[in-house]
Amino acid sequence: MTRCPQAELGGEAQTTDGPPSLRAPTTQYQHFIPRFILRRFQVRPVKSKTERQKEFQHTGVYYYDVATGSLDIRPIGKVYGLENAYQDVRNTDDINELEKKLAAIEGHAASIIKHLHEALSQGTLTLKRRSLEDLRKFLFIMHYRNVSCSDIYFQADHPENARSRQWIESFMQAKGLHSAAEIWLYFLRYYLDTSHSNIMRDAAELVEKYGEGGLQKMMIESHIPPDLEHFPAYTYYVQANSYFLSIWEAAEGEEFIMTSHAFGLWEGLGYGCPGLHCIFIVSPRIAIVLRHVLSRPELKELMKPGAFVSSLLHVNPAPPTPIYTCGEHGTHIDQVNFQSAMALARYRSSKKGEHDSFVFKITKLSRSQTLEFNSVLLVNVTKTGSLTFLSRGSMLRIAFRSLPANIHASELLIPLIARLMDITETEVSPLCPPSQSPAAVLDQDVDALTHVDVVHVLLMQICTNIKRFETAYDRAHLVFRIMEKSKPTPFAHEISREVEKAFKVCKDSEDEVPIGEGVSFAPLLPSISNELSSQLFQFMIPCMSRLGAVMSGGKRILEKLQDEVTVVCFLARASTSPAVWHALSCTSPQAPEILSKLFKEGTPGDASTVGFARFVYRQLASPSSFSSGFHLAYSLREMCAMSGPTTNFVSRSYYQLTASIIQCLGRTMLGPLPEPYASQLRERPKARLVYKIPEEHSDLLFSNMKTLLRHSLPGYVPSPGGNTPEQTLMRWIDEMAIVGCLVWLGKYRRNYLDFILDGFLQGTNFKLFEDEEATGST
């Protein structure tokens, strides 16, 4: 069997890694990721051809099968391919002809990529035009030949081919082709048999005849004429002209991973169109990335904000620098019409153009950029896909780091981490057993997992069920405590962002900042009952969504954990702000009963409530320092309900009643109103109560509000008060809650509140809010 000159480097696509056979097999395993690429991921050192033939059963790559969750070492000849993928049954002389031609082009590319690795230490790579063309043709064909394309690329009835259906059917009829696979093989042969220069010439003829705009319109808006035989040349032309080739190197100590889609993976959007980058992993050290020319540095300033959407925009590769052999100082081409596609094609295929060179500056990624790059690859792994890596320790680090940032990839990552830890247990420090106390994780030795944050270790333990907890709250609270002490992570950043959203909404809803804002009033309990834990998250996750936080609401363990940790982080933050805690406690009648159980009895807020209530009660027998009952209720509310987390009966009862009133009146006060109230603003977020009003106005206000609530709020019976401390306390709670609901109604149902108040306060020269004239005044 004949071989191409570069067979030692890569042109072996037509055989297996087994001993040579005297006759070509009728069934072949044919790769869609070349074996010379896969050998750079080989578990053992790269072998010579003779050594590989002797040890082909014992060498291979790590291969993780997503569907089965299995991780093992498989022979290179048995991964990333299919049997008879490129066999042309119409070619009765040699059904494997295309596979042999692929082997030839792989051989040329293998030589260039070998040269690329040798140039890493220099930081630059220089390629002659023909070598660059060989490399670009190789990359295009590798993407085109991906097995996922063969059945749908020219499928006439595929939805994405609706505009080209007439062309596909006419072409198949003209060439005697009977299936999408046959037309796919027909053009694979065209790409293999035709040089880069001639493909570009074929495309240039189309451009000269129809124009770039006309061809784009054929692809996007109208139909491709049936007689355009070389239309696929234009696809090749677009990739060659619209994308510049760049070389990316992984950070020191890091590596790129290989997936079943990582050799020709599209990523990013440009002006809403997919395909800002096309990624080709060529080794654990190197990725070749085709980036759209619109993102060239000199054009970036002209782009509209948000025109590009990509996870890789923070990487800034430089386009290659051309060195022309003809032209002044070799910096430009003389006497070439750059506006003519054919003129350019002719020059590039000429003897003069052949000797042009291109200098590529190798872009060295940072550690975080390498992680982001690998995350892009992981996100695109399908449920039937696969994954390969060079070193177990590196893959473990990548998975750990990617887990918090790729919640939706957790189904892939969690089983993979478990498999990796099974086979690396002799290489890494043992993680704490299920019986170990949660606090011990803070002192976990993770030196063997270099660069891996302890948060990631804990997340992995939780997701793989190595670490167990009595309740979901206990688990979330431990993660929260460790996050406080650890370096920032993407997981923590996402949580902080959502916590801030909810926190701001609560704080903006309050009319003033109470004393002690930002002080740590009481720490959350580290552990609560399972029943309370369930009640807490069932209440808080929807509550935080209503407050503007984006909660995943997912069922996977990592999605649930992220929501639960977000809740705990928010509660810890809210507990330092009396205003936010008050707003949160009044969101629902069930809130105070749940939230009050998250703290030990005797919080600073409890002490404030008890102390002030006793002081006021003792003052009842003497001349009061309060101008009215309303002034007293306003002050009691400020000291008993706006002093941070509490566990006492008074605060809890106030929150429950206030939330019930707001919930009830908030719904009923959305109906139609007569003029002038219908034309007035419903919301006045900056409205502030006047806390000192005359006693007669206070009595009239409370009396009428209690009557209103008796008819509106189911089950409400106002406390008549009395001489005992308990009776007095219950009346205070009623009136504190009325003050609290008036604050809310003045901000969010102002026109309806004015309508009600005017009904029983008209003509009394009554003023309840600072932003209004007295009712009845002229």
C-alpha positions in Angstrom: 0.0 0.0 0.0 1.4 3.4 -1.0 2.1 6.1 1.5 2.4 9.9 1.1 5.8 11.4 2.0 4.6 12.6 5.4 3.1 9.4 6.5 5.3 9.3 9.6 3.9 12.6 10.8 0.2 12.2 10.0 -0.8 10.7 6.7 -2.1 7.4 8.1 -5.8 7.9 7.9 -6.3 4.9 5.7 -5.0 2.3 8.2 -5.4 1.4 11.8 -2.8 1.5 14.5 -2.5 -2.2 14.3 0.1 -4.3 12.5 0.2 -3.7 8.7 -2.1 -5.8 6.6 -1.3 -7.3 3.1 -4.6 -6.2 1.8 -6.9 -3.3 2.4 -9.8 -4.1 4.7 -13.3 -3.7 3.5 -14.3 -2.1 6.7 -12.2 0.8 8.0 -12.4 3.0 11.1 -12.0 6.5 9.7 -11.2 9.5 11.9 -12.9 12.9 11.9 -10.1 14.2 14.2 -6.8 13.3 12.7 -4.6 10.8 14.5 -1.5 13.0 14.4 -3.5 15.4 16.5 -4.7 12.7 18.9 -1.2 11.5 19.4 -0.3 14.7 21.1 -2.8 13.6 23.8 -1.3 10.2 24.1 -1.0 8.9 27.6 2.5 7.6 27.1 5.3 9.4 25.3 4.9 9.7 21.5 6.2 6.6 19.8 7.8 6.0 16.5 5.9 4.2 13.8 7.6 0.9 14.5 7.0 1.2 18.2 3.3 2.1 17.7 2.8 -1.0 15.6 4.4 -3.2 18.3 2.4 -1.6 21.2 -0.8 -0.5 19.5 -2.9 -2.4 22.0 -1.2 -0.7 25.0 -1.1 3.0 23.9 -3.9 5.4 23.6 -5.6 8.5 25.1 -7.9 9.2 28.0 -11.4 9.0 26.7 -14.5 10.1 28.7 -17.8 8.9 27.2 -20.5 11.3 28.3 -23.4 8.9 27.6 -22.0 6.1 29.7 -20.0 8.1 32.2 -17.0 5.9 31.6 -13.4 7.1 31.6 -10.7 4.8 30.3 -7.7 4.7 28.0 -8.6 3.8 24.4 -6.4 3.1 21.4 -6.1 6.1 19.2 -7.2 4.0 16.3 -10.6 3.5 17.9 -11.7 7.0 19.0 -13.1 10.1 17.2 -14.1 8.4 14.1 -16.6 6.0 12.5 -16.4 3.0 10.3 -16.5 3.7 6.6 -17.3 7.4 7.1 -15.7 8.4 3.8 -16.1 5.3 1.7 -17.5 6.1 -1.8 -19.4 3.0 -2.9 -19.8 4.6 -6.4 -16.0 4.3 -6.8 -15.8 0.6 -7.6 -12.1 0.8 -8.2 -11.2 2.1 -4.8 -14.0 2.8 -2.3 -11.4 4.3 0.1 -9.9 6.7 -2.4 -11.1 9.8 -0.4 -9.6 8.5 2.8 -6.2 8.2 1.1 -6.5 11.7 -0.2 -7.4 12.9 3.3 -4.3 11.2 4.5 -2.2 13.2 2.1 -3.5 16.5 3.1 -3.2 15.5 6.8 0.5 14.7 6.1 1.2 18.2 4.9 -0.7 19.8 7.8 1.1 17.6 10.3 4.4 18.9 9.1 3.3 22.5 9.5 1.8 21.9 13.0 5.0 20.1 14.0 6.9 23.3 12.9 4.4 25.4 14.9 5.2 23.5 18.1 9.0 23.9 17.5 8.4 27.7 17.1 6.7 28.1 20.5 9.8 29.2 22.3 10.3 32.0 19.7 6.8 33.3 20.1 6.3 33.7 16.4 5.7 31.4 13.4 6.6 32.3 9.8 4.8 30.5 6.9 5.2 30.8 3.2 2.0 31.5 1.3 1.6 27.9 0.0 2.1 26.4 3.5 -0.5 28.8 4.8 -2.8 27.8 2.1 -2.2 24.1 2.8 -3.0 24.7 6.5 -6.2 26.7 5.8 -7.4 24.1 3.3 -6.7 21.4 5.9 -8.7 23.3 8.5 -11.7 23.9 6.2 -11.8 20.2 5.1 -11.5 19.0 8.7 -14.5 21.1 9.6 -16.4 20.1 6.4 -15.7 16.4 6.9 -16.9 16.3 10.5 -19.3 13.3 10.5 -22.1 15.4 11.9 -22.2 17.4 8.7 -22.4 14.5 6.2 -26.1 13.7 6.6 -27.6 17.2 6.8 -25.1 19.5 4.9 -26.9 18.8 1.6 -30.1 17.4 2.9 -32.7 18.9 0.6 -35.6 18.9 3.1 -33.6 20.1 6.1 -35.1 23.4 7.4 -31.8 25.2 7.2 -31.5 24.3 3.5 -34.8 25.6 2.4 -33.3 28.4 0.3 -30.9 26.0 -1.4 -33.3 23.1 -1.9 -33.8 23.8 -5.6 -30.1 24.0 -6.2 -29.4 20.8 -4.3 -32.1 18.8 -6.1 -31.0 20.1 -9.5 -27.4 19.4 -8.8 -28.1 15.9 -7.6 -30.1 15.2 -10.8 -27.4 16.6 -13.1 -24.6 14.5 -11.4 -26.6 11.4 -10.9 -26.4 11.6 -7.1 -29.1 10.0 -5.0 -28.6 11.1 -1.4 -27.3 14.0 0.8 -24.3 11.8 1.7 -23.4 11.3 -1.9 -23.4 15.0 -2.7 -21.4 15.6 0.4 -18.8 13.1 -0.8 -18.9 14.7 -4.2 -17.8 18.1 -2.9 -15.4 16.5 -0.4 -13.6 15.1 -3.5 -13.8 18.6 -5.1 -12.2 20.2 -2.1 -9.5 17.5 -1.9 -8.7 17.4 -5.7 -8.7 21.2 -6.2 -5.9 23.4 -4.9 -6.5 26.3 -2.6 -5.7 28.7 -5.5 -8.1 27.1 -7.9 -10.9 26.9 -5.4 -10.4 30.7 -4.8 -10.4 31.2 -8.6 -13.7 29.3 -8.9 -15.2 31.5 -6.2 -13.7 34.6 -7.7 -15.5 33.9 -11.0 -18.8 33.8 -9.0 -17.9 37.0 -7.2 -17.1 38.8 -10.5 -20.4 37.6 -12.1 -22.8 38.1 -9.2 -21.0 40.3 -6.7 -20.5 39.7 -3.0 -23.9 41.2 -2.3 -25.6 39.0 -4.8 -24.0 35.9 -3.5 -24.9 36.8 0.1 -28.4 37.4 -1.0 -28.6 34.0 -2.6 -27.5 32.4 0.7 -29.7 34.5 3.0 -32.8 35.8 1.2 -33.4 34.1 -2.1 -32.6 30.9 -4.0 -29.3 29.6 -5.5 -29.6 29.2 -9.3 -29.5 25.4 -10.2 -26.7 25.8 -12.7 -24.1 27.1 -10.2 -21.8 24.1 -10.1 -19.1 25.7 -8.0 -21.2 27.4 -5.5 -19.5 25.5 -2.6 -16.3 27.2 -3.6 -17.9 30.4 -2.3 -18.3 28.8 1.1 -14.5 28.1 1.1 -13.8 31.6 -0.2 -15.9 33.3 2.6 -13.9 31.4 5.3 -10.6 32.2 3.7 -11.3 35.9 3.2 -13.5 36.7 6.2 -11.4 35.1 9.0 -7.8 35.6 9.9 -5.8 32.8 11.4 -4.4 33.1 14.9 -2.4 30.8 17.1 -3.3 30.6 20.8 -1.0 28.9 23.4 -2.3 27.6 26.8 -1.0 29.3 29.9 2.1 27.7 31.6 1.1 24.7 33.6 -2.3 24.5 31.8 -3.5 22.6 28.8 -6.3 22.6 26.3 -8.8 19.7 26.2 -10.1 17.8 23.2 -13.8 17.1 22.6 -15.7 15.5 19.8 -16.6 19.0 18.5 -13.3 20.8 19.2 -11.9 20.5 15.7 -14.0 23.1 13.9 -16.2 24.5 16.7 -18.0 27.8 15.9 -18.3 30.2 18.8 -19.7 33.7 19.3 -22.0 36.1 17.5 -21.2 39.1 15.3 -24.1 41.4 14.8 -26.4 38.6 15.7 -24.9 36.1 13.2 -23.2 33.0 14.6 -19.5 32.3 13.9 -17.3 34.9 15.4 -14.6 32.3 16.0 -13.9 28.8 14.6 -11.8 26.7 17.0 -9.4 23.9 16.2 -7.5 22.2 19.0 -4.3 20.9 17.6 -2.6 19.8 20.8 -2.8 20.3 24.6 -0.6 23.3 24.1 -1.9 24.9 20.9 -5.3 26.0 19.4 -5.7 27.5 16.0 -8.5 30.0 16.1 -10.1 31.6 13.0 -11.4 35.0 14.1 -13.7 37.2 12.0 -11.9 40.1 10.3 -14.4 42.6 11.7 -12.8 42.0 15.1 -9.4 43.0 13.9 -7.8 45.6 16.3 -8.0 48.5 13.8 -11.7 47.9 13.2 -12.8 47.4 16.8 -13.2 51.1 17.5 -15.7 51.4 14.6 -17.9 48.6 16.0 -21.2 49.4 17.8 -21.3 48.4 21.5 -22.6 44.9 21.9 -22.0 44.1 18.2 -19.9 41.1 19.3 -21.0 38.5 21.8 -18.4 35.9 22.8 -16.6 34.3 25.8 -13.3 34.9 24.0 -13.4 38.7 23.3 -10.9 39.4 26.1 -8.3 37.6 24.1 -6.7 39.9 21.5 -4.7 37.9 18.9 -2.8 39.9 16.3 -3.6 39.2 12.6 -0.5 37.9 10.7 1.9 40.4 9.3 2.5 39.8 5.5 5.9 40.1 3.9 5.5 40.5 0.2 8.4 39.6 -2.0 7.3 42.1 -4.7 6.6 45.7 -3.8 8.3 48.5 -2.1 10.2 47.3 1.0 8.1 44.1 0.9 5.2 45.8 2.7 2.5 45.9 -0.1 1.8 44.4 -3.5 2.3 46.6 -6.6 -0.1 46.8 -9.4 -2.8 44.6 -7.9 -6.4 45.7 -7.9 -7.6 44.8 -4.4 -11.2 45.5 -5.4 -11.1 42.6 -7.9 -11.5 39.1 -6.5 -10.1 37.6 -9.6 -7.1 39.9 -9.6 -6.3 38.9 -6.1 -6.8 35.2 -6.9 -4.5 35.5 -9.8 -1.7 37.2 -7.8 -2.0 34.8 -4.9 -1.7 31.8 -7.3 1.2 33.3 -9.2 5.0 32.6 -8.8 5.4 36.0 -7.3 2.8 35.5 -4.7 4.1 32.0 -3.9 7.1 33.4 -2.1 5.2 35.8 0.2 5.5 35.1 3.9 3.2 35.6 6.8 4.5 36.1 10.4 2.1 34.9 13.2 2.6 36.2 16.7 1.6 33.4 19.1 -0.9 34.6 21.6 0.0 33.3 25.1 -3.2 33.0 27.2 -3.4 33.7 30.9 -4.6 31.1 33.3 -8.1 32.6 33.5 -8.2 32.9 29.7 -7.2 29.2 29.3 -10.0 28.3 31.7 -12.5 30.3 29.8 -11.4 28.7 26.5 -11.8 25.2 28.0 -15.2 26.2 29.4 -16.4 27.1 25.8 -15.4 23.5 24.8 -17.1 21.9 27.8 -20.4 23.9 27.2 -20.5 22.5 23.7 -20.1 18.8 24.6 -23.3 17.0 23.9 -24.9 14.1 25.8 -23.5 11.7 23.2 -20.1 13.4 23.0 -16.7 12.6 24.4 -13.8 14.3 26.0 -10.0 13.7 25.9 -7.1 15.3 27.9 -3.4 14.8 28.4 -3.1 14.7 32.2 -5.5 13.7 34.8 -4.4 16.3 37.3 -4.9 19.1 34.8 -8.3 17.8 33.7 -9.3 17.7 37.4 -8.3 21.3 37.8 -10.2 22.4 34.7 -13.3 20.5 35.8 -13.1 22.0 39.4 -12.7 25.5 38.1 -15.4 25.2 35.4 -18.0 23.6 37.7 -19.1 26.8 39.4 -19.1 28.8 36.2 -20.9 26.2 34.1 -23.9 25.2 36.0 -25.6 23.7 32.9 -22.5 21.5 32.3 -22.8 19.9 35.7 -24.3 16.7 34.3 -21.0 16.2 32.4 -18.6 17.6 35.0 -19.8 15.9 38.2 -19.5 12.3 36.9 -16.2 13.2 35.2 -14.8 14.6 38.5 -15.8 11.5 40.3 -14.1 9.3 37.7 -11.0 11.4 37.8 -10.8 11.2 41.6 -11.2 7.5 41.4 -8.1 7.1 39.3 -6.1 9.9 40.9 -6.6 9.0 44.6 -2.9 8.1 44.9 -1.9 11.4 43.4 -4.0 13.8 45.4 -4.7 14.3 49.0 -7.8 12.4 50.2 -10.8 14.6 50.6 -12.7 14.5 53.9 -14.9 11.5 54.4 -18.7 11.8 54.9 -18.3 11.6 58.7 -15.9 14.6 58.9 -17.4 17.7 60.4 -18.3 20.6 58.0 -15.9 22.9 59.8 -13.0 20.6 59.0 -13.3 21.5 55.3 -11.9 24.9 56.1 -8.6 23.3 56.9 -8.7 20.9 54.0 -5.3 20.2 52.4 -5.6 20.8 48.7 -2.0 21.4 47.9 -2.1 18.5 45.4 -4.8 20.3 43.5 -2.7 23.2 42.6 -4.6 26.5 42.0 -7.9 24.9 42.9 -9.9 27.0 45.4 -11.2 25.2 48.5 -14.7 26.4 47.4 -14.4 24.3 44.3 -13.3 21.2 46.3 -16.3 21.6 48.6 -18.7 22.0 45.7 -17.4 18.9 44.1 -17.7 16.9 47.3 -21.3 18.1 47.6 -22.2 17.3 44.0 -20.6 13.8 44.1 -22.2 13.1 47.4 -18.9 12.7 49.1 -19.9 15.4 51.6 -23.3 15.0 53.2 -25.3 17.4 55.4 -28.3 17.1 57.6 -30.2 19.9 55.8 -29.9 22.0 52.6 -29.5 25.1 54.8 -26.5 23.6 56.7 -24.9 22.8 53.3 -25.5 26.3 51.9 -24.3 28.0 55.1 -21.0 26.2 55.1 -20.4 27.1 51.4 -21.3 30.7 52.3 -18.8 30.8 55.2 -16.0 29.3 53.1 -16.8 31.8 50.3 -16.3 34.6 52.8 -12.8 33.5 53.5 -11.7 32.3 50.1 -10.5 34.1 47.0 -13.2 35.3 44.5 -14.5 32.7 42.1 -17.0 32.9 39.2 -19.5 31.0 41.4 -19.2 33.6 44.2 -19.3 36.5 41.7 -22.7 35.3 40.2 -24.1 34.9 43.7 -23.0 38.4 44.8 -24.5 39.9 41.7 -27.9 38.5 42.4 -27.7 39.3 46.1 -27.0 42.9 45.3 -30.0 43.2 43.0 -32.4 42.0 45.7 -30.7 44.0 48.4 -31.0 47.2 46.5 -34.8 46.7 45.8 -35.4 46.2 49.5 -33.3 49.2 50.6 -34.9 51.5 48.0 -38.3 50.6 49.3 -37.7 52.0 52.8 -38.2 55.7 53.6 -35.2 56.1 55.8 -32.0 54.4 56.9 -32.3 53.4 60.6 -29.5 53.7 63.1 -26.9 51.0 62.9 -27.0 50.4 59.2 -24.2 48.1 58.1 -23.5 46.8 61.6 -23.5 43.0 62.2 -26.5 42.6 64.4 -26.7 38.9 64.7 -25.1 36.0 62.9 -27.2 33.4 61.2 -27.4 30.0 62.9 -25.0 27.5 61.3 -27.6 24.7 61.4 -31.4 24.5 61.5 -34.0 21.7 61.3 -34.8 20.0 58.0 -38.4 21.3 58.2 -37.3 24.9 58.7 -34.7 24.5 56.0 -37.4 23.4 53.5 -39.8 26.2 54.6 -37.0 28.8 54.2 -36.0 27.9 50.7 -39.6 27.4 49.5 -40.3 30.9 50.6 -37.0 32.7 49.9 -36.2 31.5 46.4 -39.5 32.8 44.8 -39.2 35.9 47.1 -35.8 36.8 45.7 -37.0 36.3 42.2 -39.8 38.8 42.8 -37.1 41.2 44.2 -35.2 41.0 40.9 -32.6 38.3 41.5 -32.1 35.8 38.8 -32.6 32.4 40.4 -31.9 29.2 38.3 -34.8 27.2 39.7 -33.1 24.1 38.3 -33.3 20.6 39.6 -29.7 19.7 39.3 -27.7 19.6 42.5 -25.4 22.5 41.5 -28.3 24.7 40.3 -30.2 24.0 43.6 -27.0 24.7 45.6 -26.4 28.0 43.9 -29.9 29.2 44.6 -29.6 28.1 48.3 -26.2 29.7 48.8 -27.6 32.9 47.1 -30.4 32.9 49.7 -28.1 32.5 52.7 -25.7 35.2 51.3 -28.6 37.5 50.9 -29.9 36.8 54.4 -26.5 37.4 55.9 -26.2 40.7 54.0 -29.8 41.8 54.9 -29.2 41.1 58.6 -26.6 43.9 58.6 -29.3 46.4 57.3 -32.3 47.1 59.6 -34.1 48.8 56.6 -33.6 45.8 54.3 -34.5 43.3 57.1 -37.7 45.3 57.7 -38.6 45.3 54.0 -37.9 41.5 53.7 -39.9 40.7 56.9 -42.9 42.5 55.5 -43.0 40.8 52.1 -45.3 38.0 53.3 -47.2 37.0 56.5 -45.1 33.8 56.6 -41.8 35.6 56.5 -41.4 36.6 60.2 -42.2 33.1 61.5 -39.5 31.6 59.3 -36.9 34.4 59.5 -37.0 34.8 63.3 -35.9 31.2 63.7 -32.6 31.8 61.9 -31.1 33.5 65.0 -30.4 32.8 68.6 -32.9 34.4 71.0 -31.7 37.7 72.5 -30.5 39.5 69.4 -29.6 43.2 69.7 -32.9 43.9 68.1 -34.7 41.9 70.8 -32.9 43.9 73.5 -33.9 47.2 71.7 -37.5 46.0 71.5 -37.9 44.9 75.1 -36.0 47.9 76.5 -38.0 50.5 74.6 -41.4 48.9 75.2 -40.8 48.8 78.9 -39.6 52.4 78.9 -42.8 53.5 77.1 -45.1 51.5 79.3 -43.6 53.1 82.4 -44.1 56.5 80.9 -47.9 56.0 80.5 -48.6 57.2 84.0 -46.7 60.5 83.5 -46.9 63.3 80.9 -45.9 61.7 77.6 -43.1 62.9 75.4 -45.1 61.8 72.4 -47.4 64.3 70.7 -50.1 61.6 70.0 -50.8 57.9 69.7 -49.6 58.1 66.1 -46.3 59.6 67.2 -46.0 56.8 69.8 -46.8 54.0 67.2 -44.3 55.6 64.8 -41.6 55.5 67.4 -42.4 52.0 68.6 -42.2 50.8 65.0 -38.8 52.3 64.5 -37.4 50.8 67.7 -39.1 47.5 67.7 -39.3 46.6 64.0 -36.4 48.5 62.4 -33.5 47.5 64.5 -32.4 44.4 62.7 -33.2 40.7 63.1 -35.3 39.8 66.1 -36.9 36.7 67.6 -39.5 38.4 70.0 -43.2 38.2 69.8 -43.8 42.0 69.4 -41.7 42.3 66.3 -42.9 39.1 64.8 -46.5 40.0 65.3 -46.0 43.5 63.8 -44.3 42.0 60.7 -47.1 39.5 60.2 -49.9 42.0 60.5 -48.2 44.6 58.4 -47.5 42.0 55.6 -51.1 40.8 55.8 -52.5 44.4 55.5 -50.2 45.3 52.6 -51.0 42.1 50.8 -54.8 42.6 51.2 -55.0 46.4 50.5 -52.3 46.1 47.8 -54.7 43.9 45.8 -57.9 45.7 46.5 -56.5 49.2 45.8 -56.0 48.5 42.1 -59.6 49.1 41.1 -61.0 52.1 39.2 -61.2 55.4 41.0 -63.2 58.6 40.4 -61.6 61.8 39.3 -59.4 63.5 40.3 -57.8 60.4 41.9 -57.8 58.4 38.7 -55.5 61.0 37.1 -53.1 61.2 40.1 -49.9 59.2 40.4 -50.3 55.8 41.9 -46.7 55.5 43.0 -44.7 58.1 44.9 -41.6 56.2 46.0 -40.1 59.2 47.9 -43.1 59.8 50.0 -42.4 60.2 53.8 -44.9 60.1 56.7 -45.3 63.1 59.0 -44.7 61.4 62.4 -46.0 64.2 64.6 -49.7 64.9 64.2 -52.3 66.2 66.7 -54.0 63.7 69.1 -57.4 64.3 67.5 -56.1 63.6 64.1 -54.3 60.5 65.4 -57.5 59.1 67.1 -59.6 59.8 63.9 -57.0 58.1 61.7 -56.6 55.0 63.8 -60.3 54.6 64.3 -61.2 54.8 60.6 -58.2 52.6 59.5 -59.2 49.9 62.0 -62.8 50.1 60.7 -61.5 49.8 57.1 -59.3 46.8 58.1 -62.2 45.1 59.9 -64.2 45.1 56.7 -61.2 44.4 54.3 -58.9 42.0 56.1 -60.3 38.5 56.8 -60.1 37.6 60.5 -58.9 41.0 61.6 -60.2 42.1 65.0 -58.6 45.2 66.4 -57.3 45.1 69.9 -59.4 47.4 72.2 -56.4 47.9 74.5 -56.7 47.9 78.3 -54.9 48.4 81.6 -52.7 45.3 81.5 -49.3 45.2 79.8 -50.5 42.5 77.4 -53.6 44.4 76.3 -51.6 47.6 75.8 -49.0 45.7 73.8 -51.6 44.2 71.5 -53.0 47.7 70.8 -49.5 49.0 70.1 -48.9 46.2 67.6 -52.1 47.1 65.7 -51.2 50.7 65.5 -47.6 50.1 64.6 -48.8 47.9 61.7 -51.2 50.7 60.6 -48.3 53.1 60.5 -46.3 50.5 58.5 -49.1 50.0 56.0 -49.6 53.7 55.6 -45.9 54.1 54.7 -46.3 51.4 52.0 -49.6 52.7 50.7 -48.2 56.3 50.5 -45.4 55.0 48.2 -47.2 52.5 46.0 -51.0 53.1 46.2 -51.0 56.9 46.9 -54.0 57.9 44.8 -56.2 55.2 46.4 -55.0 56.1 49.9 -55.8 59.8 49.3 -59.3 58.8 48.1 -59.9 56.8 51.3 -58.4 59.4 53.7 -60.3 62.3 52.1 -63.5 60.3 52.9 -63.2 60.7 56.6 -60.6 63.5 57.0 -62.0 66.1 54.6 -62.0 69.6 56.2 -59.8 68.7 59.2 -56.7 70.4 58.0 -55.0 67.0 58.1 -51.5 66.4 56.7 -50.0 62.8 56.7 -47.2 63.1 54.2 -44.4 65.7 53.8 -45.0 66.1 50.1 -48.6 67.3 50.4 -50.7 70.2 51.5 -53.0 69.8 54.5 -56.3 68.3 53.6 -59.1 70.9 53.6 -56.7 73.8 53.6 -57.1 76.6 51.1 
